[in-house]
């Protein structure tokens, strides 16, 4: 059996209050509750670190068959001209 390590920990008030409340609900000592919470937190961190890496699958990014990029450029040019001429008319 491992020997216990005695140490001083400074807890923020909200953390201390939650630990005291949890210890009271469990009818356990503050020390037992703190050890249990730390153990569970450390275990979940270890499990989280073992997950498979996230892989990004590239997409072709091309146009669908039948879509002509040149016609799209013509349409864009036409829309820009219409937008510009509309701004010119509204300024008059």
C-alpha positions in Angstrom: 0.0 0.0 0.0 1.2 3.5 -0.9 1.9 5.9 1.9 -0.3 8.9 2.1 1.2 12.3 1.2 0.4 15.1 3.5 0.2 18.5 1.7 -1.4 21.9 2.0 -3.8 22.9 -0.8 -5.4 26.3 -1.1 -8.9 26.0 -2.5 -10.9 28.8 -3.9 -14.1 29.5 -1.8 -16.5 28.1 -4.4 -14.6 24.8 -4.8 -14.3 24.4 -1.0 -18.1 25.0 -0.6 -18.9 22.4 -3.3 -16.6 19.9 -1.7 -18.1 20.5 1.7 -21.6 20.1 0.3 -20.7 16.9 -1.5 -19.0 15.5 1.6 -22.1 16.2 3.6 -24.4 14.5 1.1 -22.2 11.5 0.9 -21.7 11.4 4.7 -18.0 11.2 4.1 -15.1 13.2 5.4 -13.8 16.2 3.5 -10.5 14.4 2.9 -12.2 11.3 1.5 -14.4 13.5 -0.8 -11.4 15.5 -2.0 -9.4 12.4 -2.8 -12.4 10.8 -4.6 -13.0 13.9 -6.7 -9.3 14.3 -7.6 -9.1 10.6 -8.5 -12.1 10.8 -10.8 -10.9 14.0 -12.4 -7.4 12.6 -13.0 -8.9 9.3 -14.4 -11.2 11.2 -16.8 -8.3 13.3 -18.0 -6.2 10.3 -18.7 -9.1 8.7 -20.7 -9.7 12.0 -22.6 -6.0 12.0 -23.6 -6.2 8.6 -25.2 -8.9 9.4 -27.7 -8.2 9.0 -31.4 -6.8 12.0 -33.2 -9.3 14.1 -35.2 -8.9 13.6 -38.9 -10.0 16.1 -41.5 -11.1 14.5 -44.7 -10.5 16.9 -47.6 -13.3 17.7 -50.0 -12.6 18.1 -53.8 -14.1 21.6 -53.7 -14.8 21.5 -57.4 -18.0 22.5 -59.2 -20.8 19.9 -59.8 -20.9 18.4 -63.3 -22.7 20.8 -65.7 -21.7 24.0 -63.8 -19.5 26.2 -66.0 -17.2 28.4 -63.9 -16.9 30.9 -66.8 -20.6 31.4 -66.9 -20.6 32.0 -63.1 -17.9 34.7 -63.6 -20.1 36.3 -66.3 -23.1 36.2 -64.0 -21.0 37.8 -61.2 -19.9 40.6 -63.6 -23.5 41.2 -64.6 -24.6 41.4 -61.0 -21.8 43.8 -60.1 -22.8 46.1 -63.1 -26.4 46.0 -62.0 -25.5 46.8 -58.4 -23.2 49.6 -59.5 -25.8 51.1 -61.9 -28.5 50.9 -59.2 -26.2 52.8 -56.8 -25.6 55.4 -59.5 -29.4 55.8 -60.0 -30.1 56.2 -56.3 -27.4 58.9 -56.0 -29.2 61.0 -58.6 
